[in-house]
Amino acid sequence: MAPFPPISVRQPRAHDIVDDPVEVCGVGTGFEGVISARVRDGKGVELKEVSIKAGGTGIWGNFHARIDLPGVPNTARGTLEVFEESSGGGGGEMNKVVVPIVFGDKLVPGYVGFAQYTVESGDTLSSIAQQFYGDADKSRTIFQANRDQIDDPDLIFPGQVLRIPQ
């Protein structure tokens, strides 16, 4: 069996649409049982950082934290970083895990979750936006929510399962 990594983030997963507060959980170990979690916007600007208790030196433990954001981020995409601060006092970060995330409130004010939609032949993001939002111009919202699987908003394919922010 392979050893556990020092930090394993189990939620959110890569490209998840997150709420505010951002909920983070996983398993980890840190110097004196403390690790840190930080949320950044898509431009790398730090939005918030918190300390989390997790296990102890050489002891892995479950962790869970809620990170309250100071407002709606300026970008739809961002990152969650979970790391152990070096014990040398130099402020270095060790064992950092970076998870790309999408901010739900930036996509849809008052975000509460997402619906799933399976693309059918003849669909466009505009037609899907019209169906869900009553406004074809909101196709960019669907595009931003699904950038992990859509590179070009004009190229979607039957069978793709898209997240439709609500």
N, C-alpha and C positions, 0 to 999 in steps of 0.2 A: 504494500500500500504506500502510495506517495505521501510525503509529509504535508500537513496543512501549510498554506502560505501564512505569513504573519498577519495579513489582513485579507479577508474575503468579503466583498460587498455582495449581498444577496438581493437587496432592493435599494434603490431602483436598478433595473437591468439596463443595459445599454440602449439608448434611444427611447426609453420610457417617457411618457408625458407625465410630468410631476405636478402636484398640487402645491399650494402654499398654506401651511408649512410643508417643506420638503421632508419626507420621512425616509430615513436611512437605517438599514439594519444589516447585520452580518455577524461574522465571527472573527475575532482578532486577539492579538496580544500586543501590549505596548509597555514601554518603560514605566514602572510603577502603576501599571494598569490603565494608562491614559493614552488615547489616540485622538486625533483631530479630524474634523470634517469641515470642508469649505465648499461653498457654491460660488461659481463664477459665471458671468454672462458670456456670450459668444465672442466678445472682444477681449476676454481675459480679465475683466474688472471683477475684483472680489466683492461679492454681495454680502456674505456673512461667513464667519468661522466659529465653530463651537468645539469644546472639548467633550470627550465621551469616555466613560469608564468601560474598559474591556479587558477582562481577565486580569493578568498581572505579568510581571516579567517572567517569560517562559511558560505562562499559563494562558491557554486560549479560553475566551469566554464570549458569549453572545453579547451583541450590543444593539442598541436602538436609540435613535435621537430624532427630534423634530427640529428642523432648522427654519425659523421664521424669517422670511425675506423682508427687506425694508420697503418693498413696494414691487410693482410690476417691473420685471427686468426690461432693459432696452432692446434685447434680442430674443428671438423665439428659442434659439438653441443656446446651450451652455454646458457646464460640466459640474460634476460632483467629484471632489477629491477627498480621499480618506487616507490618512498617513500617520506615521509615528514621528514625533519630533525627536531629533537626536539628543542624547543625554549629555553631549559635550557642551551645551549652552550656546552653540553657534547658530542656533535657529535652523539647522538643516532638517530636511524631510527625508525619512527613510520609508521603504516599503510602500510607496505611494501607489494607490489604485485610482485611476481616473475613469469616470463613467460619463459618457456623453448623454445629456438629458435634453428634454424639450419642456419649456415652461407653458403649462396649460393656460394660465391667466393672460399670457401674451397673445395666445392664439384666439381665445374666446373669453371676454370679460365674464367673471363669475364661473369659470370652468368648474364642472362637477365630475367629468368623466368623458368617455368616448363611446360611440357606437362603432360597430364593425360593418363594413360593406364589402361584398365580393364583387369586383369589377366584372361587368358583362360586356359582350361584344357590342361595340358602338358607343360605349360610355366615354365621356370626357370628364375631366375634373370640374369643368363648368356645369355640365349636366348633373353631376353628383351634388355639387354645391347648391344648385337650384332645387334639387329634390330635398335636401336636408335643411337648408337655410332659407329657401325661397329667394335666393340671390346668387346668380351665377358668378358675380364678381368676387364672391368669397372662396373661389377655388384656390387662392393662395393659402388660405388657412389649412385646407386639406393637404396641399403640397408641403407646407412647413411641418405638419404633423407626421409626414411619411417620408421625409428626406432620407431615411435609412434605406428605403427601397425604391425611391423615385429620384432619378437624376435630372430628368427633363419633364416638366409638367405637361408636355404634349405627348409623352410616351407612357401610357399605362396599358396594361394587358389584361385580357380576360383571365380570371382566376386569382388575381392579386387581391389580398385582403387588406383594405385600407382602414385606418383609424379616422373617425370623423369626430373631432372635438365637440363636446356639448356644453 
